[in-house]
Amino acid sequence: MNHLFWDRREAGRRLGHLFARRTDLREPVVLALPRGGVPVGLEIARALRAPLDVLIVRKLGHPRQPELAVGAIASGGVRVMNAEVALEAPVSEADLDAVVRRETRELERRDRAYRGERPPIDVRGRTVILADDGVATGSSMLAAIRALRLSEPVSIVVAVPVAPQDTVTRLEREADEVVCLASPEPLYAISVWYQSFPQVDDVQVRDILDLWAAEIAEAEATEAREESSGVERP
């Protein structure tokens, strides 16, 4: 099996190259799904010189089969259920509520760990690019889209390196656009399409967000100094 990407950063650069040529994105902002989507999102943000933030989504694993996603939750109290999985492997309301409570606690912990005191980016009236390192069933990404709609962006563009075509079609029904570099069949797992696919931890996520926020702030400060001094930008 041939790998499609060296690592997440390389996949993000390929997506960023596509977005950098576009002129239809209104004040774009990149929101990455932690953890693996953050290195991908960084490269898209770098290509666009756009702000980068996270949109936290947690999978709801089946109580008896944790690897089986019965749905997902996202910031803002949004819950998305996978109807097909629920039919094949029913779960009681009480058991599901316990999973939701546990994942909500983790969602809130990650929000504090990743963002610290920095407030979420206001996306109202802007184009939002939702980035991840790949999607399989799409439950997490669907939860992200629906949570994001509450913030009234002008459009939502899903950007992923790899996803099965049926999931892309499912996401296209809810997002304004889906940009996917490859749809291999069968998918197997997201990781098999990368040469290097290490775990991304909380510290790395926080470091990437802090680094890019500092770079953007410095670029804006430099631009302001040049404008005040009358220096023309190339």
HUBELQUI-V516505 format. One record per residue. BURIAL is I if it has 16 or more other ideal C-beta (glycine too) atoms within 10 Angstrom, else O. D_CENTER is the distance of its C-alpha to the mean C-alpha in whole Angstrom. Layout:
# HUBELQUI-V516505
burial=BURIAL d_center=D_CENTER
burial=BURIAL d_center=D_CENTER
This chain:
# HUBELQUI-V516505
burial=O d_center=26
burial=O d_center=25
burial=O d_center=22
burial=I d_center=20
burial=I d_center=18
burial=O d_center=19
burial=I d_center=16
burial=I d_center=13
burial=O d_center=14
burial=I d_center=16
burial=I d_center=14
burial=I d_center=12
burial=I d_center=15
burial=I d_center=16
burial=I d_center=13
burial=I d_center=14
burial=O d_center=17
burial=O d_center=17
burial=I d_center=15
burial=O d_center=18
burial=O d_center=21
burial=O d_center=20
burial=O d_center=22
burial=O d_center=20
burial=I d_center=17
burial=O d_center=18
burial=O d_center=18
burial=I d_center=14
burial=I d_center=11
burial=I d_center=8
burial=I d_center=5
burial=I d_center=3
burial=I d_center=3
burial=I d_center=7
burial=I d_center=9
burial=I d_center=8
burial=I d_center=5
burial=I d_center=7
burial=I d_center=10
burial=I d_center=9
burial=I d_center=7
burial=I d_center=10
burial=I d_center=12
burial=I d_center=11
burial=I d_center=12
burial=I d_center=15
burial=I d_center=16
burial=I d_center=16
burial=O d_center=17
burial=I d_center=15
burial=I d_center=13
burial=I d_center=10
burial=I d_center=9
burial=I d_center=7
burial=I d_center=6
burial=I d_center=8
burial=I d_center=9
burial=I d_center=12
burial=I d_center=13
burial=I d_center=17
burial=I d_center=19
burial=I d_center=23
burial=I d_center=25
burial=O d_center=27
burial=O d_center=25
burial=O d_center=22
burial=O d_center=20
burial=I d_center=20
burial=I d_center=18
burial=I d_center=19
burial=I d_center=17
burial=I d_center=14
burial=I d_center=14
burial=I d_center=11
burial=I d_center=13
burial=O d_center=16
burial=O d_center=17
burial=I d_center=16
burial=I d_center=16
burial=I d_center=16
burial=I d_center=19
burial=I d_center=19
burial=O d_center=23
burial=O d_center=24
burial=I d_center=23
burial=O d_center=25
burial=O d_center=28
burial=O d_center=28
burial=O d_center=28
burial=O d_center=29
burial=I d_center=28
burial=O d_center=30
burial=O d_center=28
burial=O d_center=30
burial=O d_center=28
burial=I d_center=25
burial=O d_center=25
burial=O d_center=25
burial=I d_center=22
burial=O d_center=20
burial=O d_center=22
burial=O d_center=21
burial=I d_center=18
burial=O d_center=18
burial=O d_center=20
burial=O d_center=17
burial=O d_center=14
burial=O d_center=17
burial=O d_center=18
burial=I d_center=14
burial=I d_center=14
burial=O d_center=17
burial=O d_center=17
burial=I d_center=14
burial=I d_center=15
burial=O d_center=18
burial=O d_center=20
burial=O d_center=18
burial=O d_center=17
burial=O d_center=14
burial=I d_center=14
burial=O d_center=16
burial=I d_center=14
burial=O d_center=17
burial=O d_center=19
burial=I d_center=16
burial=I d_center=14
burial=I d_center=10
burial=I d_center=8
burial=I d_center=5
burial=I d_center=4
burial=I d_center=4
burial=I d_center=8
burial=I d_center=9
burial=I d_center=10
burial=I d_center=13
burial=I d_center=15
burial=I d_center=12
burial=I d_center=12
burial=I d_center=9
burial=I d_center=7
burial=I d_center=11
burial=I d_center=11
burial=I d_center=8
burial=I d_center=10
burial=I d_center=13
burial=I d_center=12
burial=I d_center=11
burial=O d_center=14
burial=O d_center=16
burial=I d_center=16
burial=O d_center=17
burial=I d_center=15
burial=O d_center=17
burial=I d_center=15
burial=I d_center=11
burial=I d_center=10
burial=I d_center=8
burial=I d_center=8
burial=I d_center=8
burial=I d_center=12
burial=I d_center=13
burial=I d_center=14
burial=I d_center=17
burial=O d_center=18
burial=O d_center=19
burial=I d_center=15
burial=I d_center=15
burial=O d_center=18
burial=I d_center=17
burial=I d_center=13
burial=O d_center=15
burial=O d_center=18
burial=I d_center=15
burial=I d_center=13
burial=O d_center=15
burial=O d_center=14
burial=I d_center=12
burial=I d_center=13
burial=I d_center=13
burial=I d_center=15
burial=O d_center=17
burial=O d_center=18
burial=O d_center=20
burial=O d_center=23
burial=O d_center=23
burial=I d_center=19
burial=O d_center=21
burial=O d_center=18
burial=I d_center=15
burial=O d_center=16
burial=O d_center=19
burial=I d_center=18
burial=I d_center=18
burial=O d_center=21
burial=O d_center=19
burial=I d_center=17
burial=O d_center=17
burial=O d_center=16
burial=I d_center=14
burial=O d_center=15
burial=O d_center=15
burial=O d_center=17
burial=O d_center=15
burial=I d_center=12
burial=I d_center=15
burial=O d_center=17
burial=I d_center=14
burial=I d_center=13
burial=O d_center=17
burial=O d_center=18
burial=I d_center=16
burial=I d_center=17
burial=O d_center=20
burial=O d_center=20
burial=I d_center=19
burial=O d_center=22
burial=O d_center=25
burial=O d_center=24
burial=O d_center=25
burial=O d_center=28
burial=O d_center=29
burial=O d_center=29
burial=O d_center=31
burial=O d_center=33
burial=O d_center=34
burial=O d_center=34
burial=O d_center=37
burial=O d_center=39
burial=O d_center=39
burial=O d_center=37
burial=O d_center=36
burial=O d_center=32
burial=O d_center=33
